[in-house]
Amino acid sequence: MRKSPFRVVLAAVLALALVSDATAQRRERWTNAEPYGVFFNDYDPNFYTGFVPRVQDADRIKIHLGRGNQLRVRMVLPDEAVDNFVLDQVAKHDLYQEVIDAGVIELTANTAWEEYDKKFREAGLREIAAKKGTVSPEEWRRLNVEALQKLQPERVYHIQKDFGRMTGDFYAALAAAPEPKNLGQKLDLVNGYFPRRIFAYDLTAEQDKALAELMALAKAGDEAAFRPKAEAFFADVTDGIYPVRDGKIDYYEYTAIWAAGTYDKTTKHDGRTIPWITTPGVWTFIPRMHGKGITGMVDYISSAGYYGLIPMFPYEYGGGIAYNAIHNTGISNWIQGHPLLPAEWKGYTEGSRNGKPYNRVAVTSRGPVSHGCTRLGSGHLAELREMLPSTSEDMKGIVNYRNVSHCYDVFDRAGDGNVEVMGVQYYIAFRHTNERVAQHIWAQNNRKDFYDWLYGSEMNFGPVGGVTFDQVCTGKFVKKKAAEGATFENLKLYEAPYEPETIQFYKLEGVSPLSREGMDFNRELRRVGYGYEVDRKKLRLGPKEKEASATGA
């Protein structure tokens, strides 16, 4: 039947209304009852109850934020991190057990410690640790890798590359490339040596000279002279983090992806309304020298309760006491009577220490929410802290790549050439008032409605693993500035599983958590790791008793 002009106009108006509604803020209640975030009662200090590895070298840790509002952390695991994984887990577990048994802390709110202790025992970590020194180094490595992969599924990748072939490809690329006209074109060539693993954004004078020499050798056809110089150049521009042995690159890599909150504004690109990533470019972790807490450290802890008493990571000084940083949700919601939270959350008691429903929940907004910082879920921030170097000094300089708002984090997780758009299975986005009360939702918290809002017409919707993009750009970084980089076509969306947020709340007996002693305790409890000896005085523990020898002496 032929439609009347009135019906055609009405259909167009309704379609426009639906498009507008997709970007509007709403006051309706979320209907998906699946719990996310951290449920708790009071702003108590807390410790991480999970099994991520720790890397003590800042050069091996890279952080990426891109379109889709997710933060990806990639760590190139050195031999020490792999070989000490089980020992670190045992040391951390036993330190927690010691401060609990000694009465230094009293557990509150939840039973994350008990769940963690159960998983620790089921994984047989203590039994594996006892094999240290009784098996070959190769067997010890295998035991650690297996434990890491079992406890951190879908996050550990064994990267193996033929370095000789990589160098040959680099040789061919330089031979065929026109003379680069600027730094950006030079960086494209350099980053192509190990695609999606080198993210150089500047060259020293020596590196620039070395690249010119390599290009001249390639164009002259002198591959014999090219190869040893190229290997030295590769080690230099990558800070030596990728081991090259017998012509092969062979190492383990760890990748974590979490939902992230960005600046509380949207922006336009190609007629689409999208979340706005402020301060794009390359930023590095810096000590916080101004603030209300104890300053001078990268792992700064704010005295404001809504920051969760978890270390945050500054990367830009904003004047006064203000910094842009990676921090927690910056907000918690009273559950009872809240007009936005799923109604079922009012009765949520899983893991409650007293068996009663919780008072509050901390959930991050995967969308515009922040005053300028980057927000993670409270449990994910605690997890990030656990992955980073033990000391504040060793965290300085960790690189934080922030794309321009419309460019995606395009990455090859396994190093096998399978390039994907990075994402995560998390479907909550909201705005809050200046008083940090959640006031509007951006979309319903089911996957379809949320993706329609987050990605819109850029995406072809499908089941998990079946979302595709016809065309996307990835970020490019030149002298710490971000720009639109390469364009990719027909890419899949990788949706990392939502990692449950595992932290245990506690009270420090006889000490305010906001005192220097309380904050030192909080910070020190998170620093267990190979190469670092915890300060037992800060942990309010006596000297550790020396273990008796096998002969009993």
C-alpha atoms as one frame of an Amber mdcrd trajectory, in Angstrom:
protein
   0.000   0.000   0.000   1.285   3.442  -0.909   2.047   5.565   2.157   0.475
   8.999   2.470   2.799  12.072   2.683   1.645  12.528   6.293   2.756   9.012
   7.224   6.133   9.503   5.530   6.744  12.726   7.439   5.563  11.136  10.703
   7.918   8.181  10.199  10.818  10.574   9.588  10.002  12.534  12.730   9.821
   9.374  14.804  13.123   8.143  13.374  14.740  11.483  14.214  13.330  11.273
  17.731  14.842   7.839  18.193  18.243   9.033  16.990  18.106  12.030  19.329
  16.994   9.829  22.188  20.048   7.616  21.673  22.285  10.501  22.772  19.984
  12.060  25.369  20.424  11.719  29.108  17.599   9.897  30.835  16.299   9.470
  34.374  14.842   5.996  33.974  15.912   3.003  36.053  18.316   0.432  34.635
  16.522  -2.852  34.007  19.415  -5.328  33.612  19.850  -6.796  37.105  23.341
  -8.235  36.561  25.544  -6.823  39.356  28.626  -4.785  38.490  31.151  -2.894
  40.568  31.919  -3.106  44.264  29.182  -3.398  46.885  30.122  -2.083  50.332
  28.912  -0.090  53.343  31.431   2.557  54.393  34.547   4.206  52.985  36.918
   1.759  54.610  40.443   1.084  53.352  40.810  -2.082  51.284  43.270  -4.459
  49.665  43.260  -6.320  46.350  42.193  -9.968  46.352  43.171 -11.281  42.945
  46.046 -12.844  41.062  47.531 -10.407  38.555  51.315 -10.456  37.994  53.550
  -7.567  38.981  56.119  -5.957  36.659  58.819  -3.828  38.271  60.039  -2.113
  35.073  58.075   0.956  33.940  59.341   0.632  30.353  57.491  -2.676  29.998
  54.072  -1.188  30.837  51.962   0.677  28.260  48.465   2.092  28.789  46.033
   2.911  25.961  42.691   4.758  26.049  40.526   4.974  22.949  37.093   5.289
  21.385  34.672   2.982  23.170  35.785   4.115  26.629  38.079   1.320  27.688
  41.552   1.374  29.186  44.006  -1.299  28.044  47.166  -2.107  29.973  49.805
  -4.216  28.223  52.798  -5.573  30.107  55.784  -7.249  28.471  56.623  -9.788
  31.153  60.331 -10.097  31.951  61.722 -13.452  33.025  61.695 -12.258  36.646
  57.945 -11.551  36.574  57.167 -15.001  35.183  59.599 -16.927  37.375  58.404
 -15.156  40.526  54.665 -15.228  39.828  53.834 -18.080  42.199  56.273 -16.906
  44.871  54.772 -13.405  44.737  51.257 -14.783  45.117  52.279 -16.831  48.150
  54.078 -13.872  49.729  51.068 -11.606  49.201  48.587 -14.147  50.564  50.738
 -14.844  53.607  51.180 -11.150  54.373  47.417 -10.642  54.264  46.990 -13.662
  56.537  49.587 -12.303  58.949  48.039  -8.846  59.405  44.633 -10.469  59.888
  45.867 -13.064  62.397  47.920 -10.458  64.291  44.830  -8.318  64.753  46.374
  -5.408  62.870  43.238  -5.187  60.732  39.616  -6.206  61.139  37.790  -7.300
  57.997  34.576  -5.413  57.267  31.713  -5.260  54.753  32.474  -8.248  52.527
  34.088 -11.674  52.354  36.430 -11.145  49.393  39.327 -12.387  51.566  37.651
 -15.731  52.143  36.913 -16.152  48.424  40.485 -15.236  47.583  41.888 -17.632
  50.186  39.726 -20.424  48.748  40.963 -19.797  45.193  44.544 -19.608  46.444
  44.261 -23.040  48.041  42.394 -24.592  45.113  45.142 -23.402  42.756  47.728
 -25.209  44.886  50.039 -22.207  44.841  51.820 -23.112  48.075  52.486 -26.626
  46.812  53.853 -25.241  43.547  56.080 -22.791  45.436  57.547 -25.685  47.439
  58.958 -27.126  44.187  61.278 -24.155  43.757  64.854 -25.476  43.677  63.761
 -29.085  43.242  62.923 -28.872  39.520  64.821 -27.584  36.491  64.571 -23.887
  35.542  62.542 -24.900  32.490  60.073 -26.872  34.598  59.850 -24.029  37.109
  59.036 -21.629  34.285  56.363 -23.986  32.968  54.724 -24.288  36.411  54.565
 -20.507  36.754  53.170 -19.970  33.264  50.485 -22.597  33.800  49.470 -21.045
  37.120  49.356 -17.572  35.578  47.264 -18.717  32.628  44.878 -20.649  34.855
  44.341 -17.752  37.261  44.239 -15.061  34.538  42.429 -16.590  31.557  42.238
 -14.605  28.319  44.910 -12.193  29.509  48.211 -14.041  28.977  49.701 -14.332
  25.491  52.815 -16.176  24.327  54.365 -13.920  21.681  56.743 -15.657  19.283
  58.187 -13.931  16.240  60.899 -14.689  13.709  63.134 -11.665  14.253  65.110
 -12.401  11.113  61.944 -12.201   9.060  60.859  -9.022  10.885  64.214  -7.442
  10.051  63.887  -8.551   6.449  60.439  -6.955   6.238  61.831  -3.770   7.797
  64.656  -3.787   5.252  62.173  -4.122   2.385  59.938  -1.373   3.806  62.820
   1.084   4.088  64.078   0.203   0.636  60.674   0.889  -0.924  59.715   3.934
   1.158  60.068   7.461  -0.174  62.321   9.745   1.837  60.332  10.682   4.981
  59.438  14.370   5.057  58.758  14.732   8.761  58.962  13.027  12.137  55.527
  11.452  11.737  56.552   9.624   8.586  59.761   8.458  10.247  57.799   7.109
  13.206  55.487   5.218  10.837  58.537   3.394   9.483  59.990   2.725  12.942
  56.722   1.456  14.412  56.310  -0.806  11.411  59.361  -2.809  12.532  57.150
  -4.546  15.120  53.571  -3.461  14.299  51.240  -2.828  17.263  54.168  -3.483
  19.644  56.349  -0.413  19.036  54.638   2.889  19.823  57.532   5.311  19.423
  56.403   8.942  19.485  59.795  10.656  19.176  63.363   9.926  18.109  66.586
  11.044  19.712  69.214  12.649  17.492  71.156   9.381  17.578  68.086   7.325
  16.638  67.242   9.712  13.811  70.767   9.366  12.477  70.643   5.566  12.802
  67.342   5.427  10.899  68.810   7.503   8.085  71.787   5.153   7.902  69.522
   2.090   7.824  67.459   3.634   5.064  70.573   4.361   3.029  71.805   0.771
   3.440  68.389  -0.600   2.442  68.212   1.554  -0.673  71.801   0.560  -1.561
  70.841  -3.112  -1.298  73.399  -3.839   1.436  71.353  -6.229   3.590  74.431
  -7.810   5.189  75.480  -4.473   6.718  71.833  -3.550   7.430  70.914  -6.474
   9.689  73.274  -6.024  12.696  72.652  -2.280  12.720  68.897  -2.864  12.523
  69.002  -5.222  15.517  70.854  -2.612  17.583  68.351   0.036  16.462  65.434
  -2.223  17.446  66.838  -2.704  20.957  67.355   1.037  21.325  63.898   2.233
  20.247  62.168  -0.466  22.335  64.289   0.092  25.482  65.403  -3.523  25.184
  62.113  -4.941  26.485  61.743  -7.530  23.701  64.248 -10.386  24.074  65.969
 -11.461  20.868  67.654 -14.853  21.175  68.934 -16.981  18.299  67.036 -14.898
  15.779  63.727 -15.248  17.631  61.537 -13.068  19.846  59.917 -15.259  22.494
  58.218 -13.860  25.590  54.942 -13.679  27.529  52.692 -10.667  27.489  49.832
  -9.697  29.785  46.864  -7.595  28.657  44.024  -6.269  30.829  41.086  -4.197
  29.548  38.633  -2.300  31.753  35.735   0.104  31.198  36.779   3.736  31.625
  35.008   7.007  32.348  36.055  10.116  30.422  35.341  13.858  30.493  31.727
  14.814  31.192  31.102  16.163  27.708  30.346  14.757  24.289  31.822  15.898
  21.003  30.866  15.609  17.344  32.667  13.675  14.627  31.247  13.023  11.159
  27.838  14.062  12.476  27.959  11.573  15.345  27.811  12.455  19.028  30.535
  10.561  20.898  32.247  10.689  24.314  35.001  13.291  24.466  38.538  12.229
  25.424  40.247  15.304  26.825  44.021  15.735  27.034  44.724  13.375  24.119
  48.342  12.507  23.506  51.166  10.864  25.417  51.257  11.422  29.164  53.443
   9.774  31.778  52.841   9.029  35.437  54.174  11.773  37.707  54.367  12.184
  41.497  51.567  14.238  42.999  53.256  17.197  44.671  50.056  19.008  45.727
  46.940  17.599  47.355  45.109  16.827  50.577  46.792  13.476  51.136  50.472
  12.615  51.598  52.202  14.125  48.562  55.391  13.391  46.687  54.322   9.986
  45.381  52.913   8.514  42.204  50.718   6.112  44.187  48.945   9.014  45.879
  45.986   8.322  48.173  43.340  11.025  48.487  41.811  11.841  51.855  38.422
  12.296  50.165  36.439   9.165  50.962  34.730   8.919  47.589  38.103   8.122
  45.983  37.940   4.797  47.774  41.245   5.026  49.713  42.956   3.366  46.729
  46.097   4.823  45.139  45.494   6.971  42.065  47.987   7.768  39.302  48.512
  11.413  38.251  49.619  12.215  34.715  48.892  15.957  34.363  49.155  18.836
  36.807  46.128  21.128  36.589  47.088  23.929  38.993  46.462  24.397  42.705
  45.925  20.925  44.128  44.244  19.647  40.958  45.632  16.830  38.814  44.299
  14.709  36.018  44.813  11.129  37.069  43.623   7.576  36.670  41.482   7.014
  39.730  38.451   5.091  40.905  34.777   5.824  40.223  34.919   9.041  42.268
  31.360   8.330  43.319  29.397   5.712  45.212  25.661   5.287  45.191  23.389
   4.717  48.145  21.455   1.683  46.970  18.204   1.945  48.895  15.870   4.422
  47.260  18.199   5.180  44.358  16.058   5.969  41.297  18.534   4.699  38.669
  20.040   1.469  40.007  18.369  -1.848  39.139  15.671  -2.569  41.701  17.150
  -6.028  42.395  20.338  -4.483  43.775  18.457  -3.355  46.876  18.455  -6.931
  48.133  21.956  -7.914  46.977  23.777  -9.824  49.727  26.378 -11.955  47.916
  29.601 -11.847  49.893  28.115  -9.631  52.594  29.985 -10.208  55.868  26.879
  -9.721  58.018  24.490 -11.300  55.534  22.517  -8.082  55.087  22.127  -6.066
  51.879  24.882  -3.528  51.281  24.422   0.206  51.744  26.451   1.383  48.744
  27.756   0.340  45.355  30.672   1.840  43.420  30.257   1.449  39.655  32.230
   3.256  37.008  30.539   5.055  34.155  31.720   3.876  30.735  31.062   7.242
  29.179  31.173  10.996  29.868  31.366  11.469  33.653  34.675  12.950  34.799
  35.902  16.478  35.493  38.956  15.643  33.370  40.401  12.466  34.872  40.153
   8.866  33.716  37.950   6.731  35.947  38.113   3.003  36.552  36.023   0.721
  38.707  37.356   0.625  42.261  38.351  -3.024  41.986  39.996  -2.437  38.623
  42.003   0.487  39.994  43.206  -1.756  42.827  44.067  -4.381  40.219  46.024
  -1.843  38.180  47.997  -0.835  41.273  48.879  -4.479  41.872  50.334  -4.806
  38.373  52.631  -1.796  38.578  56.088  -1.480  40.168  56.191  -1.668  43.954
  57.661   1.772  44.599  56.532   5.232  43.618  59.954   5.975  42.172  59.744
   2.997  39.805  56.267   4.005  38.601  57.467   7.360  37.275  57.301   7.601
  33.512  54.769   4.835  32.787  53.385   5.835  29.398  49.694   6.592  29.013
  48.593   6.881  25.335  45.294   8.744  24.909  43.699   8.689  21.457  41.799
  11.508  19.843  38.133  10.929  20.655  37.035   9.300  17.396  39.964   6.881
  16.997  39.801   3.354  18.342  42.329   1.256  20.192  43.242  -1.138  17.380
  45.462  -3.931  18.630  46.815  -7.379  17.815  46.443  -9.217  21.144  48.326
 -12.393  20.336  50.921 -10.828  18.052  49.760 -13.072  15.226  48.474 -10.411
  12.857  44.816 -10.679  13.913  44.032  -6.991  14.406  40.848  -6.097  16.303
  39.074  -3.136  17.869  39.416  -3.322  21.646  36.322  -3.331  23.861  34.949
  -4.834  27.055  31.730  -6.457  28.238  30.483  -3.639  30.445  27.277  -1.717
  29.767  26.852   1.074  32.337  27.194   4.807  31.691  25.801   7.672  33.745
  26.310  11.292  34.747  26.250  12.660  38.274  25.703  15.976  40.016  28.423
  18.156  41.549  27.526  16.470  44.825  28.526  13.151  43.207  25.019  11.717
  43.089  24.192   9.674  39.971  21.502  11.638  38.182  21.175  10.517  34.549
  21.859   7.409  32.526  23.181   7.575  28.981  21.566   4.296  27.897  19.871
   1.207  29.221  22.365  -1.281  30.661  21.788  -4.114  28.223  24.354  -4.818
  25.535  22.248  -3.875  22.492  20.936  -0.551  23.790  24.302   0.354  25.260
  26.221  -0.378  22.053  23.637   1.536  20.012  24.475   4.531  22.204  28.236
   3.981  22.466  29.024   3.031  18.852  25.888   3.937  16.937  26.000   3.536
  13.178  29.769   2.929  13.234  29.087  -0.668  14.278  27.376  -3.696  12.773
  25.750  -5.335  15.776  26.020  -9.047  16.510  26.617 -11.465  19.389  29.791
 -11.333  21.487  32.593 -11.812  18.981  30.294 -10.847  16.116  30.272  -7.044
  16.233  32.142  -5.545  13.273  33.157  -2.116  12.010  33.317  -1.246   8.329
  35.997   1.362   8.850  37.855   2.724  11.884  40.929   4.825  12.541  43.541
   4.211  15.170  45.568   6.808  17.015  48.950   8.169  16.045  51.354   9.919
  18.403  54.036  12.417  17.424  56.015  14.311  20.083  53.355  13.557  22.701
  50.507  14.818  20.527  47.716  12.544  19.321  46.300  12.569  15.817  44.284
  10.326  13.531  46.459   7.462  12.363  45.972   4.517  10.035  42.550   3.432
   8.774  41.390  -0.180   9.022  38.441  -1.860   7.333  36.204  -4.761   8.331
  37.518  -5.272  11.862  35.880  -7.272  14.618  35.267  -5.935  18.102  37.127
  -7.863  20.779  34.970  -7.778  23.914  37.162  -8.594  26.888  35.225 -10.325
  29.661  34.245  -8.079  32.553  36.720  -8.862  35.327  34.951  -9.083  38.717
  36.204  -6.367  41.064  37.807  -8.102  44.020  38.780  -5.976  47.008  38.446
  -6.677  50.726  37.453  -3.876  53.082  39.043  -3.560  56.505  39.560  -1.325
  59.516  43.035  -0.625  60.827  42.912  -1.167  64.575  43.577   1.962  66.609
  44.672   4.104  63.646  42.765   6.484  61.402  42.976   5.388  57.753  43.548
   9.043  56.829  46.515   9.490  59.148  50.072   9.179  57.834  50.376   5.817
  59.553  47.090   4.651  58.064  47.978   5.708  54.517  51.485   4.254  54.786
  49.945   0.942  55.857  47.420   1.041  52.988  50.125   1.784  50.437  52.682
  -0.701  51.789  50.207  -3.590  51.811  49.914  -3.209  48.015  53.658  -3.395
  47.292  54.470  -7.099  47.599  56.541  -8.227  44.638  59.847  -9.722  43.508
  62.805  -7.481  44.217  60.979  -5.534  46.936  61.130  -6.136  50.673  58.042
  -4.859  52.457  58.492  -2.467  55.371  57.135  -4.464  58.289  57.260  -1.424
  60.546  54.809   0.413  58.281  52.640  -2.703  58.391  52.713  -2.610  62.210
  54.347  -6.021  62.355  57.393  -7.061  64.331  60.617  -8.350  62.750  60.037
 -11.493  60.754  61.274 -14.625  62.475  64.072 -16.376  60.657  63.047 -19.721
  59.244  64.765 -22.716  60.812  67.171 -24.646  58.599  66.497 -28.191  57.477
  68.714 -29.459  60.308  66.814 -27.468  62.923  69.773 -25.173  63.681
